[in-house]
Amino acid sequence: MTYQALVAALINHALAWGGPEPMEIPNVPAQQHTDNWLRVNVVPGDTITAEVGGKPCPRMTGLVIVQIFTKLEKGWGAAYDIATRIGEHMAYQSIGDIDTLAYTPQDFGEMNGWYQVNVSIPYRC
């Protein structure tokens, strides 16, 4: 699998999430937001050699990071609600040759007028 195909598959799965919050993806112009919203990024990790039989069998790893932005007055409760819903949508999935693992939320607090929580979902392919 090429890295381009891997990123496309992960982004498409994220976009299939049924949540009401709009989701931004890389290389698409950002919009002005007045309510809660998300941004999805795929960050490559190490490529490892899983086995060497007739030829090396590389495995690509990395993280899907979903940045969640909620209005400051809604605070961490709304952000963690969204984090749980998107985390459950993305974790423990088989998307073609890609497997995703358990999600982890990270609280970043106030960022540029928004409350931010990031959800990290490891993947391997």
C-alpha positions as CSV (number, residue, x, y, z in Angstrom):
1,M,0.0,0.0,0.0
2,T,1.3,3.4,-0.8
3,Y,1.4,6.2,1.8
4,Q,-1.0,8.2,-0.4
5,A,-3.6,5.3,-0.4
6,L,-3.1,4.8,3.3
7,V,-3.8,8.5,4.1
8,A,-6.8,8.6,1.8
9,A,-8.3,5.5,3.4
10,L,-7.9,6.9,6.9
11,I,-9.3,10.3,6.0
12,N,-12.3,8.8,4.2
13,H,-13.1,6.6,7.2
14,A,-12.9,9.7,9.4
15,L,-15.2,11.6,7.1
16,A,-17.7,8.8,7.3
17,W,-18.3,9.7,10.9
18,G,-21.9,10.7,11.5
19,G,-21.3,13.5,14.0
20,P,-22.9,16.9,13.5
21,E,-19.6,18.8,13.8
22,P,-17.9,19.8,10.6
23,M,-14.5,18.2,9.9
24,E,-11.6,19.8,8.1
25,I,-9.0,17.7,6.3
26,P,-5.5,18.6,4.9
27,N,-5.3,20.5,1.6
28,V,-8.9,21.7,1.8
29,P,-9.3,25.5,2.5
30,A,-10.3,26.1,6.1
31,Q,-13.7,27.7,6.9
32,Q,-14.6,30.2,9.6
33,H,-16.3,28.3,12.4
34,T,-18.9,29.5,14.9
35,D,-19.5,26.3,16.7
36,N,-17.6,23.0,17.5
37,W,-15.4,21.6,14.7
38,L,-12.7,19.0,14.1
39,R,-9.5,18.8,12.1
40,V,-8.1,15.4,11.0
41,N,-4.4,14.8,10.4
42,V,-2.5,11.6,9.5
43,V,1.1,11.6,11.0
44,P,3.5,8.9,9.8
45,G,5.5,6.9,12.2
46,D,8.3,4.4,11.8
47,T,8.2,1.8,9.1
48,I,9.3,-1.6,10.5
49,T,10.2,-4.9,8.8
50,A,7.6,-7.3,10.2
51,E,9.1,-10.4,8.6
52,V,11.8,-11.4,6.1
53,G,10.8,-14.6,4.2
54,G,11.1,-14.5,0.5
55,K,11.4,-10.7,0.7
56,P,11.1,-8.0,3.4
57,C,7.6,-7.2,4.5
58,P,7.4,-3.6,5.7
59,R,4.7,-2.3,8.1
60,M,3.8,1.3,8.2
61,T,2.8,2.8,11.5
62,G,1.6,6.2,12.6
63,L,-1.1,8.2,14.2
64,V,-4.4,9.7,13.2
65,I,-4.8,12.9,15.2
66,V,-8.2,14.5,15.4
67,Q,-8.1,18.0,16.8
68,I,-11.4,18.9,18.5
69,F,-12.3,22.6,19.0
70,T,-15.3,23.6,21.1
71,K,-16.5,27.0,22.2
72,L,-14.7,28.2,25.3
73,E,-18.0,28.5,27.2
74,K,-18.8,24.8,26.5
75,G,-15.4,23.8,28.0
76,W,-14.0,20.4,28.4
77,G,-17.3,18.5,28.7
78,A,-18.4,19.1,25.1
79,A,-14.8,18.4,23.9
80,Y,-14.6,15.1,25.7
81,D,-18.0,14.1,24.4
82,I,-16.9,14.6,20.9
83,A,-13.5,12.9,21.6
84,T,-15.3,9.8,22.9
85,R,-17.6,9.6,19.8
86,I,-14.9,10.1,17.2
87,G,-12.5,7.9,19.1
88,E,-15.0,5.0,19.1
89,H,-15.6,5.5,15.4
90,M,-11.9,5.4,14.6
91,A,-10.5,2.8,17.1
92,Y,-10.3,-0.9,16.6
93,Q,-11.2,-0.8,12.9
94,S,-9.9,-2.8,9.9
95,I,-9.9,-0.5,6.9
96,G,-8.6,-2.6,4.1
97,D,-5.0,-3.5,5.1
98,I,-5.0,-0.9,7.9
99,D,-5.7,-1.6,11.5
100,T,-6.4,1.1,14.1
101,L,-5.8,0.7,17.8
102,A,-7.1,2.3,21.0
103,Y,-7.6,6.0,21.1
104,T,-6.2,8.5,23.6
105,P,-7.5,12.0,24.3
106,Q,-5.1,14.8,25.2
107,D,-6.4,18.0,26.8
108,F,-4.7,21.2,25.4
109,G,-7.1,23.7,27.1
110,E,-7.7,27.1,25.6
111,M,-6.1,27.6,22.1
112,N,-6.7,30.7,20.0
113,G,-10.2,31.3,21.5
114,W,-11.3,27.6,21.4
115,Y,-11.1,24.8,23.9
116,Q,-9.0,22.0,22.3
117,V,-8.7,18.3,22.9
118,N,-6.8,16.0,20.6
119,V,-7.6,12.4,20.0
120,S,-4.7,10.1,18.9
121,I,-5.4,6.9,17.2
122,P,-2.4,4.7,16.3
123,Y,-2.6,2.7,13.1
124,R,-0.5,0.0,11.4
125,C,-0.6,-1.3,7.9
